């Protein structure tokens, strides 16, 4: 077991490469002798005060190209990228991990990482898309949570109106009124306006022929 941890926390001392999911070497890393110098330059770039999302994508790309360790470079690189994103305000309060998107798009991740040209625009765009998709996922999650909270505090009649509209998809005011004959029209109009204001339904049209549909 001692042999397994001899390189723990140390830069590699032998050649290394990046392999794709098929086990094929797609990139040969710099020699072990160059690793300390390259990591030093990488840290200088990372520690610059003015960073942006493109800088984070570039630093991740360069770290993986340096490949400073014998194993775990991908995991360490993604942890460092998450840390940088947190510092920049793109951590989404820990609600989501970028690992999810990267795992679902492993082939694209490795193919863009394998780029040998000096122009790494494709990889930067991939990382920006990762952030954008992750942000969209968080927004949808929060919207669902907020919608659930709103529905929990609806008055029973308004909750029933919402259920009717969701069941039928398109409903007229007369249809709602027929379900609540004991409630006057003005009150029902106010109920519908409240559901529209809360973002749970939408109103189509502005005349007597207007209809209500789920949001």
Secondary structure, DSSP 8 states (H G I E B T S, - for coil): -GGGGTTTTS---S--EEE-TTS-EEEE---HHHHHHHHHHHHHHHT-S---HHHHHHHHHHHHHH--SSS-HHHHHHHHHHHHHHHHT-SGGGS--HHHHHHHTHHHHHHHHT--SS--HHHHHHHHHHHHHHHHHHHHHHHHHHHHHHHHTS-HHHHHHHHHHHHHSEEEHHHHHHH-TTS-HHHHHHHHHHHHHTTSEEEE-SSTT-EEEE-
